[in-house]
């Protein structure tokens, strides 16, 4: 599924899963600072993004990603946008 604004779609899915305002998810926000510091939360966020985009990512997709901007870029690359 290709959205006109993939970054916003990812932002909204992550915000909804973490129950935080989407506006808080700027490119430089550190993922650990918004609750992605444990495996269960990370899996939930990854599944939320997968569901909204109707794609599947490898289990280690979030490994090495430090900021929301990196996450958004990785999603964009993974879906070929």
PDB file of N, CA, C and O in Angstrom:
ATOM      1  N   UNK A   1       0.845  -1.175   0.000  1.00  0.00           N
ATOM      2  CA  UNK A   1       0.000   0.000   0.000  1.00  0.00           C
ATOM      3  C   UNK A   1       0.887   1.234   0.000  1.00  0.00           C
ATOM      4  O   UNK A   1       1.698   1.399   0.912  1.00  0.00           O
ATOM      5  N   UNK A   2       0.762   2.090  -0.975  1.00  0.00           N
ATOM      6  CA  UNK A   2       1.555   3.298  -1.049  1.00  0.00           C
ATOM      7  C   UNK A   2       0.688   4.492  -0.707  1.00  0.00           C
ATOM      8  O   UNK A   2      -0.302   4.775  -1.382  1.00  0.00           O
ATOM      9  N   UNK A   3       1.066   5.178   0.336  1.00  0.00           N
ATOM     10  CA  UNK A   3       0.334   6.352   0.793  1.00  0.00           C
ATOM     11  C   UNK A   3       0.963   7.600   0.193  1.00  0.00           C
ATOM     12  O   UNK A   3       2.165   7.617  -0.072  1.00  0.00           O
ATOM     13  N   UNK A   4       0.167   8.652  -0.028  1.00  0.00           N
ATOM     14  CA  UNK A   4       0.725   9.893  -0.530  1.00  0.00           C
ATOM     15  C   UNK A   4       1.789  10.451   0.416  1.00  0.00           C
ATOM     16  O   UNK A   4       2.765  11.051  -0.034  1.00  0.00           O
ATOM     17  N   UNK A   5       1.609  10.260   1.688  1.00  0.00           N
ATOM     18  CA  UNK A   5       2.590  10.721   2.661  1.00  0.00           C
ATOM     19  C   UNK A   5       2.926   9.562   3.588  1.00  0.00           C
ATOM     20  O   UNK A   5       2.357   9.422   4.671  1.00  0.00           O
ATOM     21  N   UNK A   6       3.846   8.751   3.145  1.00  0.00           N
ATOM     22  CA  UNK A   6       4.227   7.549   3.893  1.00  0.00           C
ATOM     23  C   UNK A   6       4.747   7.896   5.279  1.00  0.00           C
ATOM     24  O   UNK A   6       4.441   7.203   6.249  1.00  0.00           O
ATOM     25  N   UNK A   7       5.535   8.971   5.379  1.00  0.00           N
ATOM     26  CA  UNK A   7       6.077   9.361   6.683  1.00  0.00           C
ATOM     27  C   UNK A   7       4.952   9.656   7.675  1.00  0.00           C
ATOM     28  O   UNK A   7       5.024   9.247   8.834  1.00  0.00           O
ATOM     29  N   UNK A   8       3.926  10.357   7.229  1.00  0.00           N
ATOM     30  CA  UNK A   8       2.808  10.679   8.117  1.00  0.00           C
ATOM     31  C   UNK A   8       2.039   9.420   8.508  1.00  0.00           C
ATOM     32  O   UNK A   8       1.590   9.302   9.648  1.00  0.00           O
ATOM     33  N   UNK A   9       1.886   8.499   7.598  1.00  0.00           N
ATOM     34  CA  UNK A   9       1.206   7.239   7.890  1.00  0.00           C
ATOM     35  C   UNK A   9       1.970   6.461   8.957  1.00  0.00           C
ATOM     36  O   UNK A   9       1.375   5.934   9.898  1.00  0.00           O
ATOM     37  N   UNK A  10       3.285   6.393   8.804  1.00  0.00           N
ATOM     38  CA  UNK A  10       4.127   5.708   9.800  1.00  0.00           C
ATOM     39  C   UNK A  10       4.044   6.446  11.131  1.00  0.00           C
ATOM     40  O   UNK A  10       3.905   5.821  12.183  1.00  0.00           O
ATOM     41  N   UNK A  11       4.128   7.767  11.087  1.00  0.00           N
ATOM     42  CA  UNK A  11       4.058   8.580  12.308  1.00  0.00           C
ATOM     43  C   UNK A  11       2.756   8.307  13.066  1.00  0.00           C
ATOM     44  O   UNK A  11       2.770   8.115  14.282  1.00  0.00           O
ATOM     45  N   UNK A  12       1.649   8.290  12.356  1.00  0.00           N
ATOM     46  CA  UNK A  12       0.353   8.066  13.004  1.00  0.00           C
ATOM     47  C   UNK A  12       0.240   6.661  13.575  1.00  0.00           C
ATOM     48  O   UNK A  12      -0.317   6.483  14.658  1.00  0.00           O
ATOM     49  N   UNK A  13       0.756   5.661  12.871  1.00  0.00           N
ATOM     50  CA  UNK A  13       0.701   4.280  13.369  1.00  0.00           C
ATOM     51  C   UNK A  13       1.534   4.130  14.631  1.00  0.00           C
ATOM     52  O   UNK A  13       1.097   3.498  15.593  1.00  0.00           O
ATOM     53  N   UNK A  14       2.730   4.705  14.636  1.00  0.00           N
ATOM     54  CA  UNK A  14       3.604   4.622  15.808  1.00  0.00           C
ATOM     55  C   UNK A  14       2.983   5.377  16.973  1.00  0.00           C
ATOM     56  O   UNK A  14       2.954   4.869  18.094  1.00  0.00           O
ATOM     57  N   UNK A  15       2.494   6.566  16.724  1.00  0.00           N
ATOM     58  CA  UNK A  15       1.883   7.375  17.783  1.00  0.00           C
ATOM     59  C   UNK A  15       0.685   6.674  18.399  1.00  0.00           C
ATOM     60  O   UNK A  15       0.517   6.667  19.619  1.00  0.00           O
ATOM     61  N   UNK A  16      -0.143   6.088  17.552  1.00  0.00           N
ATOM     62  CA  UNK A  16      -1.324   5.371  18.041  1.00  0.00           C
ATOM     63  C   UNK A  16      -0.909   4.198  18.924  1.00  0.00           C
ATOM     64  O   UNK A  16      -1.487   3.983  19.990  1.00  0.00           O
ATOM     65  N   UNK A  17       0.085   3.445  18.483  1.00  0.00           N
ATOM     66  CA  UNK A  17       0.541   2.281  19.241  1.00  0.00           C
ATOM     67  C   UNK A  17       1.150   2.687  20.583  1.00  0.00           C
ATOM     68  O   UNK A  17       0.936   2.017  21.593  1.00  0.00           O
ATOM     69  N   UNK A  18       1.905   3.779  20.592  1.00  0.00           N
ATOM     70  CA  UNK A  18       2.573   4.223  21.815  1.00  0.00           C
ATOM     71  C   UNK A  18       1.713   5.158  22.658  1.00  0.00           C
ATOM     72  O   UNK A  18       2.088   5.538  23.767  1.00  0.00           O
ATOM     73  N   UNK A  19       0.561   5.521  22.114  1.00  0.00           N
ATOM     74  CA  UNK A  19      -0.366   6.434  22.796  1.00  0.00           C
ATOM     75  C   UNK A  19       0.310   7.760  23.136  1.00  0.00           C
ATOM     76  O   UNK A  19       0.254   8.239  24.268  1.00  0.00           O
ATOM     77  N   UNK A  20       0.953   8.337  22.116  1.00  0.00           N
ATOM     78  CA  UNK A  20       1.571   9.644  22.258  1.00  0.00           C
ATOM     79  C   UNK A  20       1.100  10.517  21.100  1.00  0.00           C
ATOM     80  O   UNK A  20       0.641   9.992  20.086  1.00  0.00           O
ATOM     81  N   UNK A  21       1.203  11.838  21.230  1.00  0.00           N
ATOM     82  CA  UNK A  21       0.804  12.710  20.121  1.00  0.00           C
ATOM     83  C   UNK A  21       1.718  12.514  18.911  1.00  0.00           C
ATOM     84  O   UNK A  21       2.938  12.442  19.058  1.00  0.00           O
ATOM     85  N   UNK A  22       1.136  12.428  17.729  1.00  0.00           N
ATOM     86  CA  UNK A  22       1.921  12.247  16.512  1.00  0.00           C
ATOM     87  C   UNK A  22       2.911  13.394  16.314  1.00  0.00           C
ATOM     88  O   UNK A  22       3.990  13.187  15.759  1.00  0.00           O
ATOM     89  N   UNK A  23       2.561  14.583  16.754  1.00  0.00           N
ATOM     90  CA  UNK A  23       3.443  15.741  16.609  1.00  0.00           C
ATOM     91  C   UNK A  23       4.756  15.563  17.369  1.00  0.00           C
ATOM     92  O   UNK A  23       5.752  16.212  17.051  1.00  0.00           O
ATOM     93  N   UNK A  24       4.757  14.709  18.346  1.00  0.00           N
ATOM     94  CA  UNK A  24       5.982  14.450  19.126  1.00  0.00           C
ATOM     95  C   UNK A  24       7.019  13.681  18.298  1.00  0.00           C
ATOM     96  O   UNK A  24       8.208  13.704  18.615  1.00  0.00           O
ATOM     97  N   UNK A  25       6.572  13.009  17.253  1.00  0.00           N
ATOM     98  CA  UNK A  25       7.457  12.161  16.456  1.00  0.00           C
ATOM     99  C   UNK A  25       8.127  12.952  15.338  1.00  0.00           C
ATOM    100  O   UNK A  25       7.765  12.839  14.167  1.00  0.00           O
ATOM    101  N   UNK A  26       9.104  13.746  15.725  1.00  0.00           N
ATOM    102  CA  UNK A  26       9.914  14.459  14.748  1.00  0.00           C
ATOM    103  C   UNK A  26      11.055  13.550  14.317  1.00  0.00           C
ATOM    104  O   UNK A  26      11.308  12.528  14.955  1.00  0.00           O
ATOM    105  N   UNK A  27      11.731  13.905  13.263  1.00  0.00           N
ATOM    106  CA  UNK A  27      12.785  13.062  12.725  1.00  0.00           C
ATOM    107  C   UNK A  27      13.912  12.768  13.681  1.00  0.00           C
ATOM    108  O   UNK A  27      14.526  11.704  13.602  1.00  0.00           O
ATOM    109  N   UNK A  28      14.199  13.690  14.588  1.00  0.00           N
ATOM    110  CA  UNK A  28      15.338  13.498  15.482  1.00  0.00           C
ATOM    111  C   UNK A  28      14.978  12.927  16.847  1.00  0.00           C
ATOM    112  O   UNK A  28      15.855  12.779  17.699  1.00  0.00           O
ATOM    113  N   UNK A  29      13.699  12.601  17.076  1.00  0.00           N
ATOM    114  CA  UNK A  29      13.334  12.033  18.380  1.00  0.00           C
ATOM    115  C   UNK A  29      13.938  10.634  18.494  1.00  0.00           C
ATOM    116  O   UNK A  29      13.822   9.812  17.585  1.00  0.00           O
ATOM    117  N   UNK A  30      14.583  10.385  19.626  1.00  0.00           N
ATOM    118  CA  UNK A  30      15.243   9.100  19.869  1.00  0.00           C
ATOM    119  C   UNK A  30      14.175   8.074  20.240  1.00  0.00           C
ATOM    120  O   UNK A  30      13.345   8.318  21.116  1.00  0.00           O
ATOM    121  N   UNK A  31      14.206   6.938  19.572  1.00  0.00           N
ATOM    122  CA  UNK A  31      13.181   5.905  19.771  1.00  0.00           C
ATOM    123  C   UNK A  31      13.109   5.444  21.225  1.00  0.00           C
ATOM    124  O   UNK A  31      12.017   5.230  21.751  1.00  0.00           O
ATOM    125  N   UNK A  32      14.257   5.288  21.877  1.00  0.00           N
ATOM    126  CA  UNK A  32      14.244   4.871  23.285  1.00  0.00           C
ATOM    127  C   UNK A  32      13.502   5.863  24.168  1.00  0.00           C
ATOM    128  O   UNK A  32      12.903   5.470  25.169  1.00  0.00           O
ATOM    129  N   UNK A  33      13.534   7.143  23.810  1.00  0.00           N
ATOM    130  CA  UNK A  33      12.905   8.176  24.635  1.00  0.00           C
ATOM    131  C   UNK A  33      11.386   8.164  24.528  1.00  0.00           C
ATOM    132  O   UNK A  33      10.701   8.787  25.340  1.00  0.00           O
ATOM    133  N   UNK A  34      10.852   7.456  23.528  1.00  0.00           N
ATOM    134  CA  UNK A  34       9.394   7.399  23.377  1.00  0.00           C
ATOM    135  C   UNK A  34       8.839   6.016  23.715  1.00  0.00           C
ATOM    136  O   UNK A  34       7.678   5.717  23.436  1.00  0.00           O
ATOM    137  N   UNK A  35       9.680   5.182  24.318  1.00  0.00           N
ATOM    138  CA  UNK A  35       9.197   3.895  24.798  1.00  0.00           C
ATOM    139  C   UNK A  35       9.595   2.688  23.987  1.00  0.00           C
ATOM    140  O   UNK A  35       9.165   1.574  24.286  1.00  0.00           O
ATOM    141  N   UNK A  36      10.414   2.885  22.959  1.00  0.00           N
ATOM    142  CA  UNK A  36      10.853   1.739  22.162  1.00  0.00           C
ATOM    143  C   UNK A  36      12.144   1.150  22.712  1.00  0.00           C
ATOM    144  O   UNK A  36      13.058   0.808  21.961  1.00  0.00           O
ATOM    145  N   UNK A  37      12.201   1.041  24.023  1.00  0.00           N
ATOM    146  CA  UNK A  37      13.401   0.540  24.667  1.00  0.00           C
ATOM    147  C   UNK A  37      13.243  -0.889  25.179  1.00  0.00           C
ATOM    148  O   UNK A  37      14.137  -1.422  25.836  1.00  0.00           O
ATOM    149  N   UNK A  38      12.116  -1.498  24.879  1.00  0.00           N
ATOM    150  CA  UNK A  38      11.962  -2.911  25.247  1.00  0.00           C
ATOM    151  C   UNK A  38      11.374  -3.683  24.063  1.00  0.00           C
ATOM    152  O   UNK A  38      10.693  -3.121  23.205  1.00  0.00           O
ATOM    153  N   UNK A  39      11.654  -4.964  24.046  1.00  0.00           N
ATOM    154  CA  UNK A  39      11.280  -5.795  22.901  1.00  0.00           C
ATOM    155  C   UNK A  39       9.776  -5.856  22.660  1.00  0.00           C
ATOM    156  O   UNK A  39       9.332  -5.806  21.513  1.00  0.00           O
ATOM    157  N   UNK A  40       8.995  -5.962  23.715  1.00  0.00           N
ATOM    158  CA  UNK A  40       7.542  -6.087  23.550  1.00  0.00           C
ATOM    159  C   UNK A  40       6.956  -4.847  22.887  1.00  0.00           C
ATOM    160  O   UNK A  40       6.110  -4.955  22.000  1.00  0.00           O
ATOM    161  N   UNK A  41       7.399  -3.682  23.310  1.00  0.00           N
ATOM    162  CA  UNK A  41       6.905  -2.442  22.717  1.00  0.00           C
ATOM    163  C   UNK A  41       7.354  -2.334  21.267  1.00  0.00           C
ATOM    164  O   UNK A  41       6.576  -1.940  20.399  1.00  0.00           O
ATOM    165  N   UNK A  42       8.605  -2.681  21.007  1.00  0.00           N
ATOM    166  CA  UNK A  42       9.140  -2.612  19.646  1.00  0.00           C
ATOM    167  C   UNK A  42       8.360  -3.524  18.706  1.00  0.00           C
ATOM    168  O   UNK A  42       8.047  -3.135  17.581  1.00  0.00           O
ATOM    169  N   UNK A  43       8.045  -4.728  19.160  1.00  0.00           N
ATOM    170  CA  UNK A  43       7.272  -5.663  18.341  1.00  0.00           C
ATOM    171  C   UNK A  43       5.883  -5.087  18.059  1.00  0.00           C
ATOM    172  O   UNK A  43       5.397  -5.167  16.931  1.00  0.00           O
ATOM    173  N   UNK A  44       5.255  -4.518  19.062  1.00  0.00           N
ATOM    174  CA  UNK A  44       3.933  -3.922  18.877  1.00  0.00           C
ATOM    175  C   UNK A  44       3.951  -2.788  17.867  1.00  0.00           C
ATOM    176  O   UNK A  44       3.050  -2.681  17.035  1.00  0.00           O
ATOM    177  N   UNK A  45       4.968  -1.943  17.934  1.00  0.00           N
ATOM    178  CA  UNK A  45       5.088  -0.832  16.997  1.00  0.00           C
ATOM    179  C   UNK A  45       5.327  -1.355  15.588  1.00  0.00           C
ATOM    180  O   UNK A  45       4.707  -0.891  14.631  1.00  0.00           O
ATOM    181  N   UNK A  46       6.227  -2.322  15.467  1.00  0.00           N
ATOM    182  CA  UNK A  46       6.516  -2.888  14.149  1.00  0.00           C
ATOM    183  C   UNK A  46       5.262  -3.510  13.548  1.00  0.00           C
ATOM    184  O   UNK A  46       4.997  -3.326  12.360  1.00  0.00           O
ATOM    185  N   UNK A  47       4.494  -4.236  14.336  1.00  0.00           N
ATOM    186  CA  UNK A  47       3.252  -4.841  13.851  1.00  0.00           C
ATOM    187  C   UNK A  47       2.231  -3.779  13.456  1.00  0.00           C
ATOM    188  O   UNK A  47       1.508  -3.951  12.474  1.00  0.00           O
ATOM    189  N   UNK A  48       2.165  -2.690  14.206  1.00  0.00           N
ATOM    190  CA  UNK A  48       1.230  -1.610  13.867  1.00  0.00           C
ATOM    191  C   UNK A  48       1.573  -0.997  12.511  1.00  0.00           C
ATOM    192  O   UNK A  48       0.685  -0.725  11.703  1.00  0.00           O
ATOM    193  N   UNK A  49       2.858  -0.781  12.268  1.00  0.00           N
ATOM    194  CA  UNK A  49       3.290  -0.222  10.982  1.00  0.00           C
ATOM    195  C   UNK A  49       3.024  -1.226   9.869  1.00  0.00           C
ATOM    196  O   UNK A  49       2.553  -0.855   8.794  1.00  0.00           O
ATOM    197  N   UNK A  50       3.323  -2.492  10.122  1.00  0.00           N
ATOM    198  CA  UNK A  50       3.058  -3.536   9.120  1.00  0.00           C
ATOM    199  C   UNK A  50       1.575  -3.581   8.758  1.00  0.00           C
ATOM    200  O   UNK A  50       1.219  -3.669   7.583  1.00  0.00           O
ATOM    201  N   UNK A  51       0.730  -3.522   9.756  1.00  0.00           N
ATOM    202  CA  UNK A  51      -0.714  -3.606   9.519  1.00  0.00           C
ATOM    203  C   UNK A  51      -1.221  -2.446   8.678  1.00  0.00           C
ATOM    204  O   UNK A  51      -1.983  -2.649   7.732  1.00  0.00           O
ATOM    205  N   UNK A  52      -0.807  -1.240   9.012  1.00  0.00           N
ATOM    206  CA  UNK A  52      -1.311  -0.075   8.286  1.00  0.00           C
ATOM    207  C   UNK A  52      -0.770  -0.027   6.851  1.00  0.00           C
ATOM    208  O   UNK A  52      -1.443   0.473   5.950  1.00  0.00           O
ATOM    209  N   UNK A  53       0.436  -0.542   6.643  1.00  0.00           N
ATOM    210  CA  UNK A  53       1.021  -0.532   5.299  1.00  0.00           C
ATOM    211  C   UNK A  53       0.783  -1.827   4.533  1.00  0.00           C
ATOM    212  O   UNK A  53       1.097  -1.925   3.347  1.00  0.00           O
ATOM    213  N   UNK A  54       0.221  -2.824   5.224  1.00  0.00           N
ATOM    214  CA  UNK A  54      -0.043  -4.131   4.624  1.00  0.00           C
ATOM    215  C   UNK A  54       1.237  -4.752   4.056  1.00  0.00           C
ATOM    216  O   UNK A  54       1.266  -5.234   2.924  1.00  0.00           O
ATOM    217  N   UNK A  55       2.293  -4.726   4.874  1.00  0.00           N
ATOM    218  CA  UNK A  55       3.581  -5.320   4.519  1.00  0.00           C
ATOM    219  C   UNK A  55       4.097  -6.116   5.723  1.00  0.00           C
ATOM    220  O   UNK A  55       3.523  -6.057   6.811  1.00  0.00           O
ATOM    221  N   UNK A  56       5.166  -6.847   5.516  1.00  0.00           N
ATOM    222  CA  UNK A  56       5.834  -7.563   6.603  1.00  0.00           C
ATOM    223  C   UNK A  56       7.308  -7.223   6.550  1.00  0.00           C
ATOM    224  O   UNK A  56       7.922  -7.206   5.483  1.00  0.00           O
ATOM    225  N   UNK A  57       7.869  -6.949   7.728  1.00  0.00           N
ATOM    226  CA  UNK A  57       9.284  -6.651   7.863  1.00  0.00           C
ATOM    227  C   UNK A  57       9.961  -7.787   8.618  1.00  0.00           C
ATOM    228  O   UNK A  57       9.298  -8.518   9.353  1.00  0.00           O
ATOM    229  N   UNK A  58      11.281  -7.947   8.446  1.00  0.00           N
ATOM    230  CA  UNK A  58      11.985  -8.965   9.225  1.00  0.00           C
ATOM    231  C   UNK A  58      11.930  -8.632  10.716  1.00  0.00           C
ATOM    232  O   UNK A  58      11.781  -7.469  11.092  1.00  0.00           O
ATOM    233  N   UNK A  59      12.049  -9.638  11.546  1.00  0.00           N
ATOM    234  CA  UNK A  59      11.988  -9.447  12.996  1.00  0.00           C
ATOM    235  C   UNK A  59      13.027  -8.458  13.502  1.00  0.00           C
ATOM    236  O   UNK A  59      12.793  -7.764  14.491  1.00  0.00           O
ATOM    237  N   UNK A  60      14.170  -8.389  12.835  1.00  0.00           N
ATOM    238  CA  UNK A  60      15.243  -7.497  13.283  1.00  0.00           C
ATOM    239  C   UNK A  60      15.200  -6.123  12.606  1.00  0.00           C
ATOM    240  O   UNK A  60      16.196  -5.400  12.615  1.00  0.00           O
ATOM    241  N   UNK A  61      14.076  -5.766  12.032  1.00  0.00           N
ATOM    242  CA  UNK A  61      13.949  -4.534  11.259  1.00  0.00           C
ATOM    243  C   UNK A  61      14.349  -3.296  12.065  1.00  0.00           C
ATOM    244  O   UNK A  61      14.979  -2.389  11.522  1.00  0.00           O
ATOM    245  N   UNK A  62      14.000  -3.247  13.327  1.00  0.00           N
ATOM    246  CA  UNK A  62      14.277  -2.069  14.144  1.00  0.00           C
ATOM    247  C   UNK A  62      15.699  -2.042  14.700  1.00  0.00           C
ATOM    248  O   UNK A  62      16.131  -1.025  15.242  1.00  0.00           O
ATOM    249  N   UNK A  63      16.418  -3.136  14.572  1.00  0.00           N
ATOM    250  CA  UNK A  63      17.779  -3.202  15.113  1.00  0.00           C
ATOM    251  C   UNK A  63      18.658  -2.130  14.478  1.00  0.00           C
ATOM    252  O   UNK A  63      18.725  -2.013  13.255  1.00  0.00           O
ATOM    253  N   UNK A  64      19.318  -1.365  15.303  1.00  0.00           N
ATOM    254  CA  UNK A  64      20.233  -0.342  14.818  1.00  0.00           C
ATOM    255  C   UNK A  64      19.589   0.988  14.502  1.00  0.00           C
ATOM    256  O   UNK A  64      20.291   1.965  14.239  1.00  0.00           O
ATOM    257  N   UNK A  65      18.265   1.049  14.520  1.00  0.00           N
ATOM    258  CA  UNK A  65      17.586   2.324  14.261  1.00  0.00           C
ATOM    259  C   UNK A  65      17.527   3.108  15.564  1.00  0.00           C
ATOM    260  O   UNK A  65      17.093   2.581  16.589  1.00  0.00           O
ATOM    261  N   UNK A  66      17.959   4.358  15.529  1.00  0.00           N
ATOM    262  CA  UNK A  66      18.043   5.149  16.740  1.00  0.00           C
ATOM    263  C   UNK A  66      16.971   6.236  16.821  1.00  0.00           C
ATOM    264  O   UNK A  66      16.483   6.538  17.910  1.00  0.00           O
ATOM    265  N   UNK A  67      16.603   6.822  15.692  1.00  0.00           N
ATOM    266  CA  UNK A  67      15.653   7.938  15.706  1.00  0.00           C
ATOM    267  C   UNK A  67      14.411   7.611  14.874  1.00  0.00           C
ATOM    268  O   UNK A  67      14.399   6.671  14.079  1.00  0.00           O
ATOM    269  N   UNK A  68      13.369   8.416  15.083  1.00  0.00           N
ATOM    270  CA  UNK A  68      12.170   8.234  14.270  1.00  0.00           C
ATOM    271  C   UNK A  68      12.475   8.488  12.799  1.00  0.00           C
ATOM    272  O   UNK A  68      11.918   7.814  11.932  1.00  0.00           O
ATOM    273  N   UNK A  69      13.338   9.433  12.506  1.00  0.00           N
ATOM    274  CA  UNK A  69      13.719   9.703  11.122  1.00  0.00           C
ATOM    275  C   UNK A  69      14.359   8.491  10.467  1.00  0.00           C
ATOM    276  O   UNK A  69      14.084   8.189   9.306  1.00  0.00           O
ATOM    277  N   UNK A  70      15.220   7.790  11.216  1.00  0.00           N
ATOM    278  CA  UNK A  70      15.840   6.568  10.694  1.00  0.00           C
ATOM    279  C   UNK A  70      14.792   5.490  10.452  1.00  0.00           C
ATOM    280  O   UNK A  70      14.848   4.773   9.453  1.00  0.00           O
ATOM    281  N   UNK A  71      13.835   5.377  11.372  1.00  0.00           N
ATOM    282  CA  UNK A  71      12.750   4.407  11.210  1.00  0.00           C
ATOM    283  C   UNK A  71      11.937   4.727   9.961  1.00  0.00           C
ATOM    284  O   UNK A  71      11.653   3.841   9.155  1.00  0.00           O
ATOM    285  N   UNK A  72      11.571   5.973   9.804  1.00  0.00           N
ATOM    286  CA  UNK A  72      10.771   6.381   8.661  1.00  0.00           C
ATOM    287  C   UNK A  72      11.520   6.131   7.347  1.00  0.00           C
ATOM    288  O   UNK A  72      10.935   5.660   6.372  1.00  0.00           O
ATOM    289  N   UNK A  73      12.807   6.448   7.332  1.00  0.00           N
ATOM    290  CA  UNK A  73      13.615   6.192   6.128  1.00  0.00           C
ATOM    291  C   UNK A  73      13.729   4.715   5.826  1.00  0.00           C
ATOM    292  O   UNK A  73      13.657   4.310   4.666  1.00  0.00           O
ATOM    293  N   UNK A  74      13.908   3.899   6.865  1.00  0.00           N
ATOM    294  CA  UNK A  74      14.012   2.440   6.678  1.00  0.00           C
ATOM    295  C   UNK A  74      12.718   1.877   6.114  1.00  0.00           C
ATOM    296  O   UNK A  74      12.746   1.000   5.250  1.00  0.00           O
ATOM    297  N   UNK A  75      11.592   2.371   6.592  1.00  0.00           N
ATOM    298  CA  UNK A  75      10.299   1.917   6.063  1.00  0.00           C
ATOM    299  C   UNK A  75      10.178   2.317   4.605  1.00  0.00           C
ATOM    300  O   UNK A  75       9.764   1.511   3.772  1.00  0.00           O
ATOM    301  N   UNK A  76      10.529   3.537   4.290  1.00  0.00           N
ATOM    302  CA  UNK A  76      10.445   4.045   2.915  1.00  0.00           C
ATOM    303  C   UNK A  76      11.289   3.173   1.983  1.00  0.00           C
ATOM    304  O   UNK A  76      10.835   2.806   0.899  1.00  0.00           O
ATOM    305  N   UNK A  77      12.503   2.843   2.397  1.00  0.00           N
ATOM    306  CA  UNK A  77      13.386   2.012   1.594  1.00  0.00           C
ATOM    307  C   UNK A  77      12.815   0.598   1.455  1.00  0.00           C
ATOM    308  O   UNK A  77      12.825   0.023   0.367  1.00  0.00           O
ATOM    309  N   UNK A  78      12.318   0.045   2.563  1.00  0.00           N
ATOM    310  CA  UNK A  78      11.794  -1.324   2.560  1.00  0.00           C
ATOM    311  C   UNK A  78      10.588  -1.495   1.651  1.00  0.00           C
ATOM    312  O   UNK A  78      10.407  -2.554   1.052  1.00  0.00           O
ATOM    313  N   UNK A  79       9.763  -0.459   1.545  1.00  0.00           N
ATOM    314  CA  UNK A  79       8.573  -0.577   0.693  1.00  0.00           C
ATOM    315  C   UNK A  79       8.823  -0.032  -0.707  1.00  0.00           C
ATOM    316  O   UNK A  79       7.927  -0.032  -1.552  1.00  0.00           O
ATOM    317  N   UNK A  80      10.039   0.428  -0.946  1.00  0.00           N
ATOM    318  CA  UNK A  80      10.412   0.857  -2.293  1.00  0.00           C
ATOM    319  C   UNK A  80       9.915   2.213  -2.711  1.00  0.00           C
ATOM    320  O   UNK A  80       9.631   2.441  -3.887  1.00  0.00           O
ATOM    321  N   UNK A  81       9.806   3.116  -1.763  1.00  0.00           N
ATOM    322  CA  UNK A  81       9.340   4.475  -2.087  1.00  0.00           C
ATOM    323  C   UNK A  81      10.510   5.433  -2.012  1.00  0.00           C
ATOM    324  O   UNK A  81      10.344   6.630  -2.248  1.00  0.00           O
TER     325      UNK A  81
END
